Structures are given as structure tokens and as C-alpha cells.
Amino acid sequence: MEKRMMEGRQITNEDWICSSIDYNRWFMENGTLPSGNIDTFDITKKTVSEVAEYVDWWVRDKVKLTK
């Protein structure tokens, strides 16, 4: 995540990067809220295409669309 932020988004603020990593960690460790589950998908070793396919599937599943 740090590499993506620094290289892909050109973020150089260490506080911003650490805060974002902590925020992401919270979601990964606390996948539930009083209102229900939080859907997560670890994209660490995924390609852009794999992530896009998953997001497409996730949206279609949630709103029950068909291709």
C-alpha cells in the first residue's frame, strides 16, 4: 500500500501514508459494524484487471444486475 501511494499517487507525506495504512488495517481487522459487515478485498497482489473484475462482480451482486 505504501509503495502504491508513493509511486502511483506521488504521496510523500509520511503522516498521511501511516494514517492510510492504519485506516486500511482497521478495516481488515474489524470487518463488522453495528449496521452489518464491511466487504473487503485484499488487492495487494492483484492486477488492475483482477480488481476491476471483482468490483464489477461485487456491484452487480449487491444490486442484482445481470450482464
N, C-alpha and C positions, 0 to 999 in steps of 0.2 A: 504494500500500500504506500509506504514511504517513497519507494522508487517511482511508482506511478505518479504520485503527487509532485515529486521534484522534477522528474524528467518529462512526464506527459503534460502536466499542468503548469510547470515552471513556478511552483510554490517554493519559496525559500524561507518563510517564517517558521522557525523551529517550534514555536508555541502552537501555531496553527496545525502543523503536522502532528505533533504529540496529542493535541486535543482531538483531532480527527481519528487518530489511531485508538485513543481511549474510547471515543464515542462508538466506533465500529466494534471494539471488543465488548462493550456493554451489550450491544445488540446480539452478538454471537453467544454471550453467556446468559442473557436474560430474554430468551425468546418468547416470553409471555408478558402480557399486560392485563390489568383487570378486565379490559374490554375484549381480550382474546389473544391469540397467538400472533407473533410477528413472523412473517415468512422471511427466511434468509436464504442466500445462495452464495457460497464461497466461490469467488471468481479469481482467486489467487493464481491458479494455473490454467485458466480458461482463455480461449481466444475471444476476440471481439465477436466473431460469428457465433460461437457457442453461447456467449452471454445474450446476444440478441435473440437467438432461438429460444432460450429459456424464458426471457422476458416476454416474448411473443406468446409462448405457451401459457405462461402464468396469467397474463392479461386475459387471454381467451378463456382460460379455465375459470377465472374469477367472474367474468361477465357472461360466460356461457355462449360465446360466439362460435360460429363454425367457419371454416375456410371455404 
